[in-house]
Amino acid sequence: MIQDQLTNPIVILFAILALACFTACCWQYRQLVKAKKVITSLLPAEQKDKAGNISQTLNLLVSHVRQKIQDSKNLRQDAVAENKSISYHHKKLRAVLEVFPEGIVILDQAGMATFANKKIESMMGIANGDVIGKQPHDWCTNEKVLSLLVRYEGNVTRLRRSETVEFSPDDREGKTLAVTMSPISLPSKPEVTIGILILFRDVTAESMAKRSRDDFVAHVSHELKSPLNVIKMHSELLLDVGDDPQHRISSLNVINDEVDRVSNLITDLLNITRLEVGNVSISRKRIRFRDFITDVFEKMKRTGEENNIQFSLNLPQSLSHLSIDKDLFRIALNNILSNAIKYNKPGGMVTMEAEENNESIILRISDTGVGILPKDQKKIFEKFYRSDDDDVISRNGHGLGLSLANEIISLHSGHLTVESEKGKGTTFILELGKTSTLLKEAV
Amino acid sequence: MEKRNILLIDDEPHVISVLKHFLIKSGYDVDTASNGLVALQKVEKQMPDVIVSDIQMPRMSGLAFSQQFRSNFPEGDALIIIMTSRTERDFRDQAGALENVEFFEKPLSPKKLVLRLKEYFEEMECPA
């Protein structure tokens, strides 16, 4: 830092001026005192009066010079104080730029880096010391970034407003960084660009959130428009086929089913969105868990029996009471049970069993249906995931039911897992801690 | 004059059945496929004049099919009509880069589709 001060041209200039001024004044003062003595000793008596006048003038001159010397001393002290202040602010500015969470590089008018903070190393994989004093093409290896940085090479004054590009660093897959180039100008001359500020920001999280939001909107839109499309087409068909009763009944049935499909989708979407944003009102109550799951199972059984499915409920004589949100838990169990019915084979079986140990209650909901391919088992809890398996494609669904069930069970600090064999059936295992069924904070 | 051939690609059987009804009634030959992969096999056997396809389908999407089709048959001049929604922007942008592709907004009116096909074939027969 001392070295920085010594090499600061402003400080050096001040010092030289002050020293020159001081030396000149001292010399003048000595010369004047000497001249006064010589003149007085050499003059004859009749000229003493005149000499007295000259002496007075010289005295005035001497006091003036003395004042000048004092001023010069003050000037020198001010210059030293100013230098200390500049140096302090310089250090402070550097310290601020160093702790910045973003990578910073400053280019001068010739495009040479005059500053780079340490953060640049984690962003661009190059030490800041290897950036300073160099042109962008000497330190930037990413082509996309380089094409931005050299856009104003040799003529930075043409950069009038910030420009940004996003890029993935060559060595780190999945990372997204944004580099922004902004013109630097003095407040007194805003129209003149004297350098460029380059800011590197990690925008991976923002970018992923945006992508996931776009995917979600595209999925929802597709899932909503598909049944609306069918409804629209069958409405036109109804107008076209006139009074043909066979066509009319068939189209009306399709329209009826598709309206249910839209309605269920909207309900699931609202529930899942409310759970995710955490503004769902949760009412925790200590309930008789055995009675509750029996009730859910019996209601679902009525739907399933219409589809020629057999049901079996095997519960211990008693189960501990649990603190759960009944309405949410009913949605989760209904979704798992309705899948067990939907993906079953004609005449198949749906079984619900429970067991209890010291720590938890474990529910097993099994079916003898089409089963889930191993590649799909990890993905079935993802929002909107639907397998491309023929057995799945041939049945209606929008890929939200299990995602919602999983979300609700997680909210109860429980775990939902799946075991399945293609062609033989599937078992969903739901484990609920007896002491941890207090709901987690929805996040 | 020989009947024009339309290939319908959609994983939604209800969509296929209604469009088929309107197209056959308008005098077209109609072939159907439940996804892009099946459609690629069908075009090998018979080249359609127009392909009407959904965009999101299992196995092979309408976009992947269109790209594959144009690459397999660079000389093929079949019009591709993609049924899509406005929010499927990525798909639209990519499919829009292909030649001779049009979009029909969902929910789709079968009558409007029939009108567009009529107009398209008239333009082909009497180019302005």
Interface residues (C-beta under 8 A of the other chain):
Chain A: D214 V217 A218 S221 H222 K225 S226 L228 N229 V230 I231 K232 M233 H234 E236 L237 D240 V254 E258 R386 S387 D388 I393
Chain B: D11 E12 H14 V15 V18 L19 H21 F22 K25 S34 Q56 P58 R59 M83 S85 R86 T87 E88 R89 D90 K106 P107 L108 S109 P110 K111
